[in-house]
Amino acid sequence: MPDLPTHHTQINAIKPPSDGQVDYYGKGRDSGLILRVSHVGRKTWFVRYWVNRKGIKTRAKKTIGQFPGLDLKEARSEKARLFVRIEKGEDPALDDKEQARKTSIKTVEELCDKFFELREVELFKGRLRRNVNDEKSMAKCYIIPVIGSYAPHAVTSDDIDELLAKAQKRCSANRANRILALLRVLFKFALSAKGHKCVDENPAINIPAPGQERAKVIDPPKTSEIKELWDRIENGVHPDKGNPILISPQIQLVLKLLLLTGQRSAEVSQAPIDEFDMADRVWIISGSRTKNGKPHKIPLSDSAYELVKQAMELAKQDAPNSPYLFPGWTGRNGLRRGTIPIGKTAPHHALKRVTAGSKLDRFTVHDFRKICATQMAELGVLMEIVSEILNHSINTVTARHYAKPSYLPQMREALELWSDHLMKIVQGKNE
């Protein structure tokens, strides 16, 4: 172990070794100061010191710079500053490493970018359902405007409380709870290696839910209201003054299928044609499009089958090369019709247009799912079969690992029963 030269010119004259590296150790007032010379000629200063880590005396090393950018005089001064910190009980190497880790992601907005980059390819799933676009919307509207410029490790529970208080002024209790859930999983990600461990604790973990969630309750529809709803979907509204309000044939088919099948709006409106097995009269929704991530097989009743056939014929006329059952007009980037499906909110807006100002305006497209489920239950369909049709997960050990029954025949019978009942209603035969 050669001694560290005590003059700048001597250090400058050190020749690099033919291979590997050589450490020059300081003596006397330079004790603890080391210069490492590599075979490529790089000369690096670092300081060696003893420190207690978890009750164990440990030898530590802290790099302070390179020669000649940092000369001998400056290296001595830097060593002196480090030893002052050490005498105060600090551990410069570990503390600076922790600080570098914490500042590797500088802002919450940057943390969100990294989180969603992985979220989209499902490398980090967390607790929320896999609706990345909805999570991005919550981050953009509620999280980033309030704490987006904060360093992740600087965010406190008080900051989270303030954020949620502002959110509650603009959204429902259910939505505020979803924002809190997103914050919890976002900072859980920040604690992980993929999030660079840029925080020491999760500031959202012990925050209580900001609002009491209540399921939306609607007055159950009368038979006459179901008939009127169907009629408005088919024929629109013809006011005494002004132009008639009509729904396009494409959206009519979407709304009718929603009522007949009980599936979610996006699952119907965004459906690819290849999900439909017309020979077996079965619709298999891909797991990538369902809420629980599991493929879902739905038998098509006679009425639903005819509607799907009509939709396919209409799609073939409007956009022959489109892979979607309901091809959409993009109007952007020069894309042709059918490049993407119709918008997810198109059925909702269409329904609101034809029900505005009437008692029927209390219904949303998601309520069609409730109507379908309720009517089947009232027709005597077992709740277990209704649950299967709605693709609700049964979270028991038996259901997860043992019993995997196929309820396809019972589901077909239930949906056919509901379809027949609905057709009698819309034809006025139940009055």
DRENDO-1510 file (C-alpha; in Angstrom, 1 decimal, always signed):
<recs>
REC; n; res; u; v; w
REC; 1; MET; +0.0; +0.0; +0.0 .
REC; 2; PRO; +2.0; +3.0; -1.2 .
REC; 3; ASP; +1.8; +6.3; +0.7 .
REC; 4; LEU; -0.1; +9.3; -0.7 .
REC; 5; PRO; +2.3; +12.0; -1.9 .
REC; 6; THR; +2.0; +15.2; +0.0 .
REC; 7; HIS; +2.5; +17.6; -2.9 .
REC; 8; HIS; +0.4; +18.4; -6.0 .
REC; 9; THR; +3.2; +17.9; -8.4 .
REC; 10; GLN; +4.0; +14.5; -7.0 .
REC; 11; ILE; +0.4; +13.3; -7.4 .
REC; 12; ASN; +0.4; +14.7; -10.9 .
REC; 13; ALA; +3.5; +12.6; -11.7 .
REC; 14; ILE; +2.0; +9.3; -10.6 .
REC; 15; LYS; +2.0; +6.8; -13.5 .
REC; 16; PRO; -1.0; +4.5; -14.0 .
REC; 17; PRO; -0.4; +0.8; -13.3 .
REC; 18; SER; -0.2; -1.6; -16.2 .
REC; 19; ASP; -3.3; -3.4; -15.0 .
REC; 20; GLY; -6.1; -2.9; -12.4 .
REC; 21; GLN; -5.7; -0.1; -9.9 .
REC; 22; VAL; -3.5; +1.1; -7.0 .
REC; 23; ASP; -4.6; +2.9; -3.9 .
REC; 24; TYR; -2.4; +5.6; -2.3 .
REC; 25; TYR; -3.1; +5.9; +1.5 .
REC; 26; GLY; -2.7; +9.2; +3.3 .
REC; 27; LYS; -0.6; +9.4; +6.5 .
REC; 28; GLY; -0.6; +11.9; +9.4 .
REC; 29; ARG; -3.0; +14.8; +8.7 .
REC; 30; ASP; -4.0; +13.0; +5.5 .
REC; 31; SER; -5.1; +9.9; +7.4 .
REC; 32; GLY; -8.3; +8.5; +5.9 .
REC; 33; LEU; -7.7; +10.2; +2.6 .
REC; 34; ILE; -7.1; +7.8; -0.3 .
REC; 35; LEU; -6.3; +8.3; -4.0 .
REC; 36; ARG; -7.1; +5.5; -6.4 .
REC; 37; VAL; -5.2; +5.4; -9.7 .
REC; 38; SER; -6.6; +3.1; -12.4 .
REC; 39; HIS; -4.8; +1.6; -15.3 .
REC; 40; VAL; -6.5; +4.1; -17.7 .
REC; 41; GLY; -5.1; +7.0; -15.7 .
REC; 42; ARG; -8.2; +8.0; -13.8 .
REC; 43; LYS; -7.3; +9.4; -10.3 .
REC; 44; THR; -10.2; +9.3; -7.8 .
REC; 45; TRP; -10.3; +10.7; -4.3 .
REC; 46; PHE; -12.3; +9.0; -1.5 .
REC; 47; VAL; -12.4; +9.0; +2.3 .
REC; 48; ARG; -12.4; +6.0; +4.5 .
REC; 49; TYR; -14.0; +6.1; +8.0 .
REC; 50; TRP; -15.5; +4.0; +10.7 .
REC; 51; VAL; -19.2; +4.2; +11.5 .
REC; 52; ASN; -21.8; +2.3; +13.5 .
REC; 53; ARG; -24.5; +0.8; +11.3 .
REC; 54; LYS; -27.2; -1.1; +13.1 .
REC; 55; GLY; -25.0; -1.4; +16.2 .
REC; 56; ILE; -22.0; -2.8; +14.2 .
REC; 57; LYS; -18.8; -0.9; +13.7 .
REC; 58; THR; -18.3; -0.8; +9.9 .
REC; 59; ARG; -15.7; +0.5; +7.5 .
REC; 60; ALA; -17.3; +2.9; +5.1 .
REC; 61; LYS; -16.1; +4.7; +1.9 .
REC; 62; LYS; -17.2; +8.1; +0.5 .
REC; 63; THR; -16.1; +9.2; -3.0 .
REC; 64; ILE; -15.4; +13.0; -3.0 .
REC; 65; GLY; -14.1; +13.7; -6.6 .
REC; 66; GLN; -11.4; +13.2; -9.2 .
REC; 67; PHE; -7.9; +14.7; -9.5 .
REC; 68; PRO; -6.9; +17.2; -10.9 .
REC; 69; GLY; -10.5; +18.7; -10.8 .
REC; 70; LEU; -10.2; +18.3; -7.1 .
REC; 71; ASP; -6.6; +19.0; -6.1 .
REC; 72; LEU; -4.9; +17.8; -2.8 .
REC; 73; LYS; -5.8; +21.0; -0.9 .
REC; 74; GLU; -9.4; +20.8; -1.8 .
REC; 75; ALA; -9.5; +17.0; -1.1 .
REC; 76; ARG; -8.1; +17.8; +2.4 .
REC; 77; SER; -10.9; +20.4; +3.0 .
REC; 78; GLU; -13.6; +18.0; +1.8 .
REC; 79; LYS; -12.2; +15.3; +4.1 .
REC; 80; ALA; -12.3; +17.7; +7.0 .
REC; 81; ARG; -16.0; +18.6; +6.3 .
REC; 82; LEU; -16.9; +14.9; +6.1 .
REC; 83; PHE; -15.2; +14.2; +9.5 .
REC; 84; VAL; -17.2; +17.0; +11.1 .
REC; 85; ARG; -20.4; +15.3; +9.9 .
REC; 86; ILE; -19.1; +11.9; +11.2 .
REC; 87; GLU; -18.4; +13.3; +14.6 .
REC; 88; LYS; -22.0; +14.5; +14.7 .
REC; 89; GLY; -23.1; +10.9; +14.3 .
REC; 90; GLU; -23.8; +11.2; +10.5 .
REC; 91; ASP; -22.9; +8.6; +7.9 .
REC; 92; PRO; -22.0; +10.7; +4.8 .
REC; 93; ALA; -21.8; +7.8; +2.4 .
REC; 94; LEU; -25.1; +6.3; +3.4 .
REC; 95; ASP; -26.9; +9.6; +3.9 .
REC; 96; ASP; -25.8; +10.9; +0.5 .
REC; 97; LYS; -26.8; +7.6; -1.1 .
REC; 98; GLU; -30.3; +7.9; +0.5 .
REC; 99; GLN; -30.6; +11.5; -0.6 .
REC; 100; ALA; -29.7; +10.5; -4.2 .
REC; 101; ARG; -32.3; +7.7; -4.1 .
REC; 102; LYS; -35.0; +10.1; -2.8 .
REC; 103; THR; -34.2; +12.7; -5.5 .
REC; 104; SER; -33.9; +10.2; -8.4 .
REC; 105; ILE; -37.6; +10.9; -9.1 .
REC; 106; LYS; -37.9; +14.7; -8.6 .
REC; 107; THR; -41.6; +15.3; -8.6 .
REC; 108; VAL; -44.9; +13.5; -8.0 .
REC; 109; GLU; -45.8; +14.2; -11.7 .
REC; 110; GLU; -42.7; +12.3; -12.8 .
REC; 111; LEU; -43.6; +9.5; -10.4 .
REC; 112; CYS; -47.1; +9.3; -12.0 .
REC; 113; ASP; -45.4; +9.0; -15.5 .
REC; 114; LYS; -43.2; +6.1; -14.4 .
REC; 115; PHE; -46.1; +4.5; -12.5 .
REC; 116; PHE; -48.4; +4.6; -15.5 .
REC; 117; GLU; -45.7; +3.5; -17.9 .
REC; 118; LEU; -45.5; +0.2; -16.0 .
REC; 119; ARG; -49.2; +0.1; -15.2 .
REC; 120; GLU; -50.1; +0.0; -18.9 .
REC; 121; VAL; -48.1; -3.2; -19.3 .
REC; 122; GLU; -49.3; -4.6; -16.0 .
REC; 123; LEU; -45.9; -5.0; -14.4 .
REC; 124; PHE; -47.3; -3.4; -11.3 .
REC; 125; LYS; -51.0; -4.1; -10.6 .
REC; 126; GLY; -51.7; -2.8; -7.1 .
REC; 127; ARG; -55.2; -2.8; -5.7 .
REC; 128; LEU; -57.2; -0.9; -8.3 .
REC; 129; ARG; -59.0; -2.4; -11.2 .
REC; 130; ARG; -57.0; -2.3; -14.4 .
REC; 131; ASN; -58.6; +0.8; -15.9 .
REC; 132; VAL; -55.5; +2.8; -16.7 .
REC; 133; ASN; -57.3; +5.6; -18.6 .
REC; 134; ASP; -59.6; +6.3; -15.6 .
REC; 135; GLU; -56.6; +6.3; -13.3 .
REC; 136; LYS; -54.7; +8.7; -15.6 .
REC; 137; SER; -57.7; +11.0; -15.6 .
REC; 138; MET; -57.9; +11.1; -11.8 .
REC; 139; ALA; -54.1; +11.8; -11.6 .
REC; 140; LYS; -54.4; +14.6; -14.2 .
REC; 141; CYS; -57.5; +16.3; -12.7 .
REC; 142; TYR; -57.0; +15.9; -9.0 .
REC; 143; ILE; -53.5; +14.8; -8.0 .
REC; 144; ILE; -51.0; +16.6; -10.3 .
REC; 145; PRO; -52.6; +20.1; -10.0 .
REC; 146; VAL; -52.2; +19.9; -6.1 .
REC; 147; ILE; -49.0; +17.9; -5.4 .
REC; 148; GLY; -47.6; +17.4; -8.9 .
REC; 149; SER; -44.6; +19.7; -8.3 .
REC; 150; TYR; -43.8; +18.2; -4.8 .
REC; 151; ALA; -40.9; +15.9; -4.3 .
REC; 152; PRO; -42.4; +12.4; -3.6 .
REC; 153; HIS; -40.5; +12.1; -0.3 .
REC; 154; ALA; -41.8; +15.5; +0.8 .
REC; 155; VAL; -45.5; +14.6; +0.5 .
REC; 156; THR; -47.2; +14.3; +3.9 .
REC; 157; SER; -50.5; +13.0; +5.1 .
REC; 158; ASP; -51.6; +16.7; +5.5 .
REC; 159; ASP; -51.0; +17.2; +1.8 .
REC; 160; ILE; -53.1; +14.2; +1.0 .
REC; 161; ASP; -55.9; +15.5; +3.3 .
REC; 162; GLU; -55.8; +18.8; +1.5 .
REC; 163; LEU; -55.9; +17.2; -1.9 .
REC; 164; LEU; -58.9; +15.0; -1.0 .
REC; 165; ALA; -60.7; +18.0; +0.5 .
REC; 166; LYS; -60.3; +19.9; -2.8 .
REC; 167; ALA; -61.4; +16.8; -4.8 .
REC; 168; GLN; -64.6; +16.4; -2.7 .
REC; 169; LYS; -65.7; +19.9; -3.8 .
REC; 170; ARG; -65.6; +18.7; -7.4 .
REC; 171; CYS; -66.6; +15.1; -7.4 .
REC; 172; SER; -68.7; +12.4; -5.6 .
REC; 173; ALA; -67.7; +10.6; -2.4 .
REC; 174; ASN; -67.2; +7.4; -4.5 .
REC; 175; ARG; -64.8; +9.3; -6.8 .
REC; 176; ALA; -62.9; +10.8; -3.8 .
REC; 177; ASN; -62.4; +7.3; -2.4 .
REC; 178; ARG; -61.1; +6.1; -5.8 .
REC; 179; ILE; -58.6; +9.0; -5.8 .
REC; 180; LEU; -57.4; +7.9; -2.3 .
REC; 181; ALA; -57.0; +4.3; -3.5 .
REC; 182; LEU; -55.0; +5.5; -6.4 .
REC; 183; LEU; -52.7; +7.6; -4.1 .
REC; 184; ARG; -52.2; +4.6; -1.9 .
REC; 185; VAL; -51.1; +2.3; -4.7 .
REC; 186; LEU; -49.0; +5.2; -6.3 .
REC; 187; PHE; -47.0; +5.6; -3.2 .
REC; 188; LYS; -46.8; +1.9; -2.7 .
REC; 189; PHE; -45.1; +1.8; -6.1 .
REC; 190; ALA; -42.8; +4.6; -4.9 .
REC; 191; LEU; -41.7; +2.4; -2.0 .
REC; 192; SER; -40.8; -0.4; -4.4 .
REC; 193; ALA; -37.6; -0.9; -6.4 .
REC; 194; LYS; -39.4; -0.1; -9.6 .
REC; 195; GLY; -40.3; +3.3; -8.0 .
REC; 196; HIS; -36.6; +3.8; -7.1 .
REC; 197; LYS; -37.7; +3.6; -3.4 .
REC; 198; CYS; -38.0; +7.4; -3.6 .
REC; 199; VAL; -40.1; +7.6; -0.4 .
REC; 200; ASP; -39.6; +6.2; +3.1 .
REC; 201; GLU; -43.2; +5.7; +3.9 .
REC; 202; ASN; -46.6; +5.8; +2.3 .
REC; 203; PRO; -48.3; +9.1; +3.3 .
REC; 204; ALA; -51.8; +7.9; +2.1 .
REC; 205; ILE; -51.8; +4.5; +3.9 .
REC; 206; ASN; -53.6; +5.6; +7.1 .
REC; 207; ILE; -55.9; +8.3; +5.6 .
REC; 208; PRO; -59.5; +7.3; +6.2 .
REC; 209; ALA; -61.9; +7.2; +3.2 .
REC; 210; PRO; -63.1; +10.8; +2.6 .
REC; 211; GLY; -66.7; +9.8; +1.9 .
REC; 212; GLN; -69.2; +7.2; +2.7 .
REC; 213; GLU; -70.0; +5.4; -0.5 .
REC; 214; ARG; -73.6; +4.7; -1.4 .
REC; 215; ALA; -74.7; +2.7; -4.3 .
REC; 216; LYS; -76.9; +4.6; -6.7 .
REC; 217; VAL; -80.6; +3.7; -6.1 .
REC; 218; ILE; -83.1; +4.3; -8.8 .
REC; 219; ASP; -86.8; +3.8; -8.7 .
REC; 220; PRO; -87.4; +0.5; -10.4 .
REC; 221; PRO; -88.9; +1.0; -13.9 .
REC; 222; LYS; -92.5; +0.2; -14.5 .
REC; 223; THR; -93.4; -2.0; -17.4 .
REC; 224; SER; -94.8; +1.0; -19.3 .
REC; 225; GLU; -91.5; +2.8; -18.7 .
REC; 226; ILE; -89.5; +0.0; -20.2 .
REC; 227; LYS; -91.7; +0.0; -23.2 .
REC; 228; GLU; -91.4; +3.8; -23.5 .
REC; 229; LEU; -87.6; +3.6; -23.1 .
REC; 230; TRP; -87.4; +1.1; -25.9 .
REC; 231; ASP; -89.7; +3.2; -28.1 .
REC; 232; ARG; -87.6; +6.3; -27.6 .
REC; 233; ILE; -84.5; +4.4; -28.5 .
REC; 234; GLU; -86.1; +3.1; -31.7 .
REC; 235; ASN; -88.1; +6.2; -32.8 .
REC; 236; GLY; -86.5; +9.1; -30.9 .
REC; 237; VAL; -88.5; +12.1; -29.7 .
REC; 238; HIS; -90.6; +14.3; -31.9 .
REC; 239; PRO; -91.3; +17.6; -30.1 .
REC; 240; ASP; -94.0; +20.0; -31.1 .
REC; 241; LYS; -91.4; +22.6; -32.0 .
REC; 242; GLY; -87.9; +22.0; -33.5 .
REC; 243; ASN; -86.3; +19.1; -35.2 .
REC; 244; PRO; -86.9; +15.5; -34.0 .
REC; 245; ILE; -84.2; +14.0; -31.7 .
REC; 246; LEU; -83.1; +10.6; -33.2 .
REC; 247; ILE; -80.6; +8.0; -32.3 .
REC; 248; SER; -78.4; +6.5; -35.1 .
REC; 249; PRO; -79.1; +2.8; -36.1 .
REC; 250; GLN; -75.7; +1.9; -34.8 .
REC; 251; ILE; -76.2; +3.3; -31.3 .
REC; 252; GLN; -79.8; +1.9; -31.2 .
REC; 253; LEU; -78.3; -1.6; -31.6 .
REC; 254; VAL; -75.8; -0.9; -28.8 .
REC; 255; LEU; -78.5; +0.3; -26.3 .
REC; 256; LYS; -80.7; -2.7; -27.2 .
REC; 257; LEU; -77.9; -5.1; -26.7 .
REC; 258; LEU; -77.0; -3.5; -23.3 .
REC; 259; LEU; -80.6; -4.1; -22.1 .
REC; 260; LEU; -80.8; -7.6; -23.5 .
REC; 261; THR; -77.4; -8.9; -22.3 .
REC; 262; GLY; -76.7; -7.0; -19.1 .
REC; 263; GLN; -73.1; -6.3; -20.1 .
REC; 264; ARG; -71.1; -3.2; -19.5 .
REC; 265; SER; -71.4; -0.3; -22.0 .
REC; 266; ALA; -67.7; -0.4; -23.1 .
REC; 267; GLU; -67.8; -4.1; -23.5 .
REC; 268; VAL; -70.7; -3.8; -26.0 .
REC; 269; SER; -69.7; -0.6; -27.8 .
REC; 270; GLN; -66.0; -1.5; -28.2 .
REC; 271; ALA; -66.6; -5.2; -29.1 .
REC; 272; PRO; -64.4; -6.7; -31.9 .
REC; 273; ILE; -66.4; -8.8; -34.4 .
REC; 274; ASP; -64.1; -11.8; -33.8 .
REC; 275; GLU; -65.5; -12.1; -30.2 .
REC; 276; PHE; -68.8; -13.4; -31.6 .
REC; 277; ASP; -69.2; -17.1; -32.5 .
REC; 278; MET; -72.3; -16.9; -34.6 .
REC; 279; ALA; -72.4; -20.6; -35.2 .
REC; 280; ASP; -72.7; -21.5; -31.5 .
REC; 281; ARG; -74.5; -18.2; -30.7 .
REC; 282; VAL; -72.0; -17.2; -28.1 .
REC; 283; TRP; -70.2; -14.0; -27.4 .
REC; 284; ILE; -66.8; -14.5; -25.7 .
REC; 285; ILE; -65.5; -11.2; -24.2 .
REC; 286; SER; -61.7; -11.0; -24.0 .
REC; 287; GLY; -60.2; -10.9; -20.6 .
REC; 288; SER; -58.3; -7.7; -21.6 .
REC; 289; ARG; -61.7; -5.9; -21.9 .
REC; 290; THR; -63.5; -7.1; -18.8 .
REC; 291; LYS; -63.4; -5.4; -15.4 .
REC; 292; ASN; -62.1; -8.5; -13.5 .
REC; 293; GLY; -59.6; -9.4; -16.2 .
REC; 294; LYS; -61.3; -12.8; -16.9 .
REC; 295; PRO; -62.7; -13.9; -20.3 .
REC; 296; HIS; -66.5; -13.9; -20.2 .
REC; 297; LYS; -68.8; -16.2; -22.3 .
REC; 298; ILE; -72.3; -14.9; -22.9 .
REC; 299; PRO; -75.0; -16.9; -24.7 .
REC; 300; LEU; -76.9; -14.9; -27.3 .
REC; 301; SER; -80.6; -15.1; -27.0 .
REC; 302; ASP; -82.6; -15.1; -30.3 .
REC; 303; SER; -83.2; -11.4; -30.1 .
REC; 304; ALA; -79.6; -10.5; -29.2 .
REC; 305; TYR; -78.4; -12.8; -32.0 .
REC; 306; GLU; -80.5; -10.9; -34.5 .
REC; 307; LEU; -79.2; -7.6; -33.3 .
REC; 308; VAL; -75.6; -8.7; -33.6 .
REC; 309; LYS; -76.3; -9.9; -37.2 .
REC; 310; GLN; -77.8; -6.5; -38.0 .
REC; 311; ALA; -74.8; -4.8; -36.5 .
REC; 312; MET; -72.4; -6.9; -38.6 .
REC; 313; GLU; -74.3; -6.1; -41.8 .
REC; 314; LEU; -74.3; -2.4; -40.9 .
REC; 315; ALA; -70.5; -2.5; -40.1 .
REC; 316; LYS; -69.9; -4.3; -43.4 .
REC; 317; GLN; -71.7; -1.5; -45.3 .
REC; 318; ASP; -70.1; +1.4; -43.4 .
REC; 319; ALA; -66.5; +0.1; -42.9 .
REC; 320; PRO; -65.9; -3.2; -44.6 .
REC; 321; ASN; -62.4; -3.6; -43.3 .
REC; 322; SER; -63.1; -2.6; -39.7 .
REC; 323; PRO; -62.5; -5.3; -37.0 .
REC; 324; TYR; -65.2; -3.7; -34.8 .
REC; 325; LEU; -68.9; -4.5; -34.5 .
REC; 326; PHE; -69.6; -0.8; -34.1 .
REC; 327; PRO; -66.9; +1.1; -36.2 .
REC; 328; GLY; -66.5; +4.7; -35.3 .
REC; 329; TRP; -65.8; +8.0; -37.1 .
REC; 330; THR; -62.5; +9.3; -35.9 .
REC; 331; GLY; -62.3; +12.7; -37.6 .
REC; 332; ARG; -58.7; +12.9; -36.5 .
REC; 333; ASN; -55.2; +12.2; -37.9 .
REC; 334; GLY; -56.7; +11.2; -41.3 .
REC; 335; LEU; -57.8; +7.9; -40.0 .
REC; 336; ARG; -60.6; +6.1; -41.9 .
REC; 337; ARG; -63.8; +5.0; -40.4 .
REC; 338; GLY; -63.5; +1.8; -38.5 .
REC; 339; THR; -59.9; +2.3; -37.4 .
REC; 340; ILE; -61.3; +2.6; -33.9 .
REC; 341; PRO; -64.7; +1.7; -32.4 .
REC; 342; ILE; -67.4; +4.2; -31.5 .
REC; 343; GLY; -66.6; +6.3; -28.4 .
REC; 344; LYS; -67.4; +4.7; -25.0 .
REC; 345; THR; -69.6; +7.6; -24.0 .
REC; 346; ALA; -71.6; +7.7; -27.2 .
REC; 347; PRO; -74.5; +5.5; -26.0 .
REC; 348; HIS; -74.7; +7.5; -22.7 .
REC; 349; HIS; -75.1; +10.8; -24.6 .
REC; 350; ALA; -77.6; +9.4; -27.0 .
REC; 351; LEU; -79.8; +8.0; -24.2 .
REC; 352; LYS; -79.7; +11.4; -22.4 .
REC; 353; ARG; -80.8; +13.2; -25.5 .
REC; 354; VAL; -83.9; +11.1; -26.0 .
REC; 355; THR; -84.9; +11.0; -22.3 .
REC; 356; ALA; -84.2; +14.6; -21.4 .
REC; 357; GLY; -87.1; +16.3; -19.6 .
REC; 358; SER; -88.9; +13.1; -18.9 .
REC; 359; LYS; -89.2; +10.7; -16.0 .
REC; 360; LEU; -86.9; +8.4; -17.9 .
REC; 361; ASP; -83.9; +10.7; -17.6 .
REC; 362; ARG; -83.1; +9.1; -14.3 .
REC; 363; PHE; -81.7; +6.1; -16.2 .
REC; 364; THR; -78.2; +5.7; -17.4 .
REC; 365; VAL; -76.8; +3.0; -19.7 .
REC; 366; HIS; -75.3; +1.3; -16.6 .
REC; 367; ASP; -78.8; +1.2; -15.2 .
REC; 368; PHE; -79.7; -1.1; -18.1 .
REC; 369; ARG; -77.5; -3.7; -16.5 .
REC; 370; LYS; -79.4; -3.3; -13.2 .
REC; 371; ILE; -82.7; -3.5; -15.0 .
REC; 372; CYS; -81.6; -6.7; -16.8 .
REC; 373; ALA; -80.4; -8.3; -13.5 .
REC; 374; THR; -83.5; -7.3; -11.5 .
REC; 375; GLN; -85.9; -8.5; -14.1 .
REC; 376; MET; -84.2; -11.9; -14.5 .
REC; 377; ALA; -84.3; -12.3; -10.7 .
REC; 378; GLU; -88.0; -11.4; -10.7 .
REC; 379; LEU; -88.6; -14.0; -13.4 .
REC; 380; GLY; -87.2; -16.7; -11.1 .
REC; 381; VAL; -83.6; -16.9; -12.3 .
REC; 382; LEU; -81.2; -17.9; -9.4 .
REC; 383; MET; -79.0; -15.1; -8.2 .
REC; 384; GLU; -75.9; -17.3; -8.9 .
REC; 385; ILE; -76.9; -17.4; -12.6 .
REC; 386; VAL; -77.6; -13.7; -12.6 .
REC; 387; SER; -74.1; -13.1; -11.1 .
REC; 388; GLU; -72.5; -15.3; -13.8 .
REC; 389; ILE; -74.2; -13.4; -16.5 .
REC; 390; LEU; -73.0; -10.1; -15.0 .
REC; 391; ASN; -69.5; -11.5; -14.7 .
REC; 392; HIS; -69.2; -10.8; -11.0 .
REC; 393; SER; -66.4; -12.6; -9.3 .
REC; 394; ILE; -67.2; -15.0; -6.5 .
REC; 395; ASN; -64.3; -14.5; -4.1 .
REC; 396; THR; -64.2; -17.8; -2.1 .
REC; 397; VAL; -61.5; -20.4; -1.8 .
REC; 398; THR; -63.9; -23.0; -3.4 .
REC; 399; ALA; -64.7; -20.7; -6.4 .
REC; 400; ARG; -61.1; -19.6; -6.9 .
REC; 401; HIS; -59.4; -23.0; -6.7 .
REC; 402; TYR; -61.8; -25.9; -6.8 .
REC; 403; ALA; -65.3; -25.6; -8.3 .
REC; 404; LYS; -65.2; -24.2; -11.9 .
REC; 405; PRO; -68.7; -25.0; -13.2 .
REC; 406; SER; -69.9; -23.9; -16.6 .
REC; 407; TYR; -73.3; -22.3; -16.3 .
REC; 408; LEU; -73.7; -21.8; -20.1 .
REC; 409; PRO; -77.0; -23.7; -20.5 .
REC; 410; GLN; -78.5; -22.0; -17.4 .
REC; 411; MET; -77.3; -18.6; -18.6 .
REC; 412; ARG; -78.8; -19.2; -22.1 .
REC; 413; GLU; -82.1; -20.2; -20.6 .
REC; 414; ALA; -82.1; -17.1; -18.3 .
REC; 415; LEU; -81.3; -14.7; -21.1 .
REC; 416; GLU; -83.8; -16.3; -23.4 .
REC; 417; LEU; -86.4; -15.9; -20.6 .
REC; 418; TRP; -85.6; -12.2; -20.2 .
REC; 419; SER; -85.5; -11.6; -23.9 .
REC; 420; ASP; -89.0; -13.1; -24.4 .
REC; 421; HIS; -90.3; -11.1; -21.5 .
REC; 422; LEU; -88.7; -7.9; -22.8 .
REC; 423; MET; -90.1; -8.5; -26.3 .
REC; 424; LYS; -93.6; -8.9; -24.9 .
REC; 425; ILE; -93.2; -5.7; -23.0 .
REC; 426; VAL; -92.1; -3.6; -26.0 .
REC; 427; GLN; -94.8; -5.1; -28.1 .
REC; 428; GLY; -97.5; -4.2; -25.5 .
REC; 429; LYS; -98.4; -7.8; -24.8 .
REC; 430; ASN; -97.9; -7.5; -21.1 .
REC; 431; GLU; -100.3; -4.7; -20.6 .
</recs>
